[in-house]
């Protein structure tokens, strides 16, 4: 199923990075097409357990029929509470693939791709109320500037916000192509596709509260992991990667190092990947969406 729903990125590196114990307990917080989960299950014996999270109800079509597998339809920001319900207090490994699934991108009605004209949606959880359409048509100018500046790292964030507000005063911006048309005069000639990708990235992060959810999940992962447990995260843009890098190296998201009375660095993780792992040229050729992926792995001390 995962070959049509989503091709798992850096599958071998992720699974090997978890250093799986056959009788261990593992969590895939971004189930999607189930590719990573299936690979983890293959390395577990009858005593092993795998829990998988996904807030997109469409991913339920990929649920694995295996007594060792438990699917949890929820945001991974609620990681600890859900694991406590199953009385799991010492996890051996947690995997997160933060990318948007191929299925979501290729479904025009979801609005994740700038290539298709579809509803300006961008919700991971289709049951939530807030969509990109709400953000674009209802947010105040300063909030739009904040989103495009902080989440898209766009230098002309103010211009984008003002242009959107002028357009929506004439007619609501309801589709992906409506938005592209509204801001078309602001696109750099040499990097049009990248510009639109960053605009949509910024809106997606806001709609799904992605960075706050990631911070919450990482903090809870540290609590849930047993000593020696592994945390492996695939990120796809600098905002996510920076959070993960700082968290592994310093135990906080600002990258501030803390020391004990004797001046020794206080660490919560042993960093397994000094530099992030990236996909091979062969994998990128077969799956272009792996191009921007960075894998960082840490082991709880």
For each residue, the residues with C-beta under 8 A, 3 or more apart:
1: 4 5 33 34 61 62
2: 5 6 7 8 32 33 34 35 38 62
3: 7 33
4: 1 33 103
5: 1 2 32 33 34 59 61 62 101 102 103
6: 2 32 33 35 101 102 103
7: 2 3 33 35 102 286 287 289
8: 2 11 14 32 33 35 36 39 97
9: 14 97 99 234 279 283 287 289 290 293
10: 13 14 234 277 279 283 290 293 295
11: 8 14 15 35 36 39
12: 15 16
13: 10 16 17 277 295
14: 8 9 10 11 17 18 36 39 95 97 232 234 295
15: 11 12 18 20 36 39 40 43
16: 12 13 19
17: 13 14 230 232 272 273 277 295 297
18: 14 15 26 40 92 93 95 230 232 297
19: 16 93 230 299
20: 15 24 26 40 43 44 92 93
21: 24 48 92
22: 43 44 45 47 48
23: 44 45 47 48
24: 20 21 44 48 49 92 93
25: 48 49 50 51 88 90 91 92
26: 18 20 40 44 48 49 50 51 91 92 93 94 95
27: 50 51 52 53 79 83 91 93 94 95 224
28: 31 36 37 40 50 51 52 53 95
29: 52 53 76 79 94 95 96 217
30: 36 53 54 76 95 96 97 98
31: 28 34 37 52 53 54 59 62 71
32: 2 5 6 8 35 36 54 56 59 62 97 101 103
33: 1 2 3 4 5 6 7 8 59 62 101 102 103
34: 1 2 5 31 37 38 52 59 62 63 64
35: 2 6 7 8 11 32 38 39
36: 8 11 14 15 28 30 32 39 40 95 97
37: 28 31 34 40 41 50 52 64 69
38: 2 34 35 41 42 64
39: 8 11 14 15 35 36 42 43
40: 15 18 20 26 28 36 37 43 44 50 95
41: 37 38 44 48 50 64 66 68 69
42: 38 39
43: 15 20 22 39 40 48
44: 20 22 23 24 26 40 41 47 48 49 50 68
45: 22 23 48
46: 68
47: 22 23 44
48: 21 22 23 24 25 26 41 43 44 45 68
49: 24 25 26 44 68 70 88
50: 25 26 27 28 37 40 41 44 66 68 69 70
51: 25 26 27 28 69 70 72 82 83 86 88
52: 27 28 29 31 34 37 64 69 70 71 72
53: 27 28 29 30 31 72 73 74 75 76 79 82
54: 30 31 32 59 60 71 72 73
55: 73 74 75 76 124 125
56: 32 59 101 104 124 125 126
57: 60 73 125 126 127
58: 61 103 104 126
59: 5 31 32 33 34 54 56 62 101
60: 54 57 63 71 73
61: 1 5 58
62: 1 2 5 31 32 33 34 59
63: 34 60 69 71
64: 34 37 38 41 52 69 71
65: 69
66: 41 50 69
67:
68: 41 44 46 48 49 50
69: 37 41 50 51 52 63 64 65 66
70: 49 50 51 52 86
71: 31 52 54 60 63 64
72: 51 52 53 54 82
73: 53 54 55 57 60
74: 53 55 78 82
75: 53 55 78 125 213
76: 29 30 53 55 79 96 213 217
77: 209 212 213 216 217 220
78: 74 75 81 82
79: 27 29 53 76 82 83 94 216 217 220 221 224
80: 83 84 220 223 224
81: 78 84 85
82: 51 53 72 74 78 79 85 86
83: 27 51 79 80 86 88 89 91 224
84: 80 81 87 88 89
85: 81 82
86: 51 70 82 83
87: 84
88: 25 49 51 83 84 91 224
89: 83 84 224
90: 25 224 225 226 229
91: 25 26 27 83 88 94 221 224 225 226 229
92: 18 20 21 24 25 26 225 226 228 229 230
93: 18 19 20 24 26 27 225 229 230 231 232
94: 26 27 29 79 91 221 224 225 229 230 231 232
95: 14 18 26 27 28 29 30 36 40 232 233
96: 29 30 76 217 232 233 234
97: 8 9 14 30 32 36 234
98: 30 210 214 233 234 235 236 240
99: 9 234 236 289 293
100: 104 105 112 204
101: 5 6 32 33 56 59 104 105
102: 5 6 7 33 105 106 289
103: 4 5 6 32 33 58 106 107
104: 56 58 100 101 107 110 112 124
105: 100 101 102 110 112 113 289
106: 102 103 113
107: 103 104 110 112 118
108: 111 113 116 117 118
109: 118 119 121
110: 104 105 107 118 119 121 122 123
111: 108 118 119 120 121 122 131 132 175 176
112: 100 104 105 107 122 200 204
113: 105 106 108 116 118 176
114: 176 180 193 196 197 200
115:
116: 108 113 176
117: 108 175 176 177
118: 107 108 109 110 111 113 121 175 176
119: 109 110 111 131 133 174 175 176
120: 111 131 132 133 136 173 174 175 176 178 179
121: 109 110 111 118 126 131 132 133
122: 110 111 112 131 132 200 203 204 207 208
123: 110 126 128 130 131 132 207 208
124: 55 56 104 208
125: 55 56 57 75 128 208
126: 56 57 58 121 123
127: 57
128: 123 125
129: 134
130: 123 134 135 207
131: 111 119 120 121 122 123 134 135 207
132: 111 120 121 122 123 135 136 200 203 204 207
133: 119 120 121 136 137 172 173 174
134: 129 130 131 137 138 139
135: 130 131 132 138 139 144 147 203 206 207
136: 120 132 133 139 144 164 168 173 179 203
137: 133 134 168 172 173 174
138: 134 135
139: 134 135 136 143 144 147
140: 143 144
141: 144 145 161 162 165
142: 145 146
143: 139 140 146 147
144: 135 136 139 140 141 147 148 157 160 161 164 165
145: 141 142 148 149 157 158 161
146: 142 143 149 150 157
147: 135 139 143 144 150 151 152 157 202 203 205 206
148: 144 145 151 152 154 157 160 161 199 202
149: 145 146 152 153 154 157
150: 146 147 153 202
151: 147 148 201 202 203 205 206 211 239
152: 147 148 149 157 198 199 201 202
153: 149 150 198 238 239
154: 148 149 157 160 195 198 199 202
155:
156: 159 160 186
157: 144 145 146 147 148 149 152 154 160 161
158: 145 161 162
159: 156 162 163 186
160: 144 148 154 156 157 163 164 183 186 199
161: 141 144 145 148 157 158 164 165
162: 141 158 159 165 166
163: 159 160 166 167 182 183 185 186
164: 136 144 160 161 167 168 173 179 182 183
165: 141 144 161 162 168 169
166: 162 163 169 170
167: 163 164 170 171 173 182
168: 136 137 164 165 171 172 173 182
169: 165 166
170: 166 167
171: 167 168
172: 133 137 168
173: 120 133 136 137 164 167 168 178 179 182
174: 119 120 133 137 178
175: 111 117 118 119 120 178 179
176: 111 113 114 116 117 118 119 120 179 180 200
177: 117 180 181
178: 120 173 174 175 181 182
179: 120 136 164 173 175 176 182 183 199
180: 114 176 177 183 184 196
181: 177 178 184
182: 163 164 167 168 173 178 179
183: 160 163 164 179 180 186 187 199
184: 180 181 187
185: 163
186: 156 159 160 163 183 195
187: 183 184 192 195 196
188: 191 192 195
189: 192
190:
191: 188 194 195
192: 187 188 189 195 196
193: 114 196 197
194: 191 197 198
195: 154 186 187 188 191 192 198 199
196: 114 180 187 192 193 199 200
197: 114 193 194 200 201
198: 152 153 154 194 195 201 202
199: 148 152 154 160 179 183 195 196 202 203
200: 112 114 122 132 176 196 197 203 204
201: 151 152 197 198 204 205 237
202: 147 148 150 151 152 154 198 199 205 206
203: 122 132 135 136 147 151 199 200 206 207
204: 100 112 122 132 200 201 207 208 210
205: 147 151 201 202 208 209 210 211 239
206: 135 147 151 202 203 209
207: 122 123 130 131 132 135 203 204
208: 122 123 124 125 204 205 213
209: 77 205 206 212 213
210: 98 204 205 213 214 240
211: 151 205 214 215 239 240 243
212: 77 209 215 216
213: 75 76 77 208 209 210 216 217
214: 98 210 211 217 218 240 243
215: 211 212 218 219 243 253
216: 77 79 212 213 219 220
217: 29 76 77 79 96 213 214 220 221
218: 214 215 221 222 231 233 243 244 247 253
219: 215 216 222 223
220: 77 79 80 216 217 223 224
221: 79 91 94 217 218 224 225 231
222: 218 219 225 231 251 268 269 300
223: 80 219 220
224: 27 79 80 83 88 89 90 91 94 220 221
225: 90 91 92 93 94 221 222 229 230 231 300
226: 90 91 92 229 300
227: 300 301
228: 92 299 300
229: 90 91 92 93 94 225 226 299 300
230: 17 18 19 92 93 94 225 272 297 298 299 300
231: 93 94 218 221 222 225 248 269 297 298 299 300
232: 14 17 18 93 94 95 96 295 296 297
233: 95 96 98 218 240 244 295 296 297
234: 9 10 14 96 97 98 99 293 294 295
235: 98 240 241 244 293 294 296
236: 98 99 240 292 293 294
237: 201 240 241 292
238: 153 241 242
239: 151 153 205 211 242 243
240: 98 210 211 214 233 235 236 237 243 244
241: 235 237 238 244 245 276 294 296
242: 238 239 245 246
243: 211 214 215 218 239 240 246 247 253
244: 218 233 235 240 241 247 248 296
245: 241 242 248 249 255 276 296
246: 242 243 249 250 252 253 254 255
247: 218 243 244 250 251 252 253 269
248: 231 244 245 269 271 296 298
249: 245 246 255 257 269 271
250: 246 247 254 255 256 257 258
251: 222 247 258 266 267 268 269
252: 246 247 255 256
253: 215 218 243 246 247
254: 246 250
255: 245 246 249 250 252
256: 250 252
257: 249 250 265 266
258: 250 251 265 266
259: 262 263 264 265 266
260: 263 264 266
261:
262: 259
263: 259 260
264: 259 260
265: 257 258 259
266: 251 257 258 259 260
267: 251 270 301
268: 222 251 300 301
269: 222 231 247 248 249 251 298 299 300 301
270: 267 298 299 301
271: 248 249 274 296 297 298
272: 17 230 297 298 299
273: 17 276 277 295 296 297 298
274: 271
275:
276: 241 245 273 294 295 296
277: 10 13 17 273 294 295 296 297
278: 293 294 295
279: 9 10 283 284 287 290 291 293
280: 283 284
281: 284 285
282: 285 286
283: 9 10 279 280 286 287 290
284: 279 280 281 287 288 290 291
285: 281 282 288
286: 7 282 283
287: 7 9 279 283 284 290
288: 284 285 291
289: 7 9 99 102 105 292 293
290: 9 10 279 283 284 287 293
291: 279 284 288
292: 236 237 289
293: 9 10 99 234 235 236 278 279 289 290
294: 234 235 236 241 276 277 278
295: 10 13 14 17 232 233 234 273 276 277 278
296: 232 233 235 241 244 245 248 271 273 276 277
297: 17 18 230 231 232 233 271 272 273 277
298: 230 231 248 269 270 271 272 273
299: 19 228 229 230 231 269 270 272
300: 222 225 226 227 228 229 230 231 268 269
301: 227 267 268 269 270
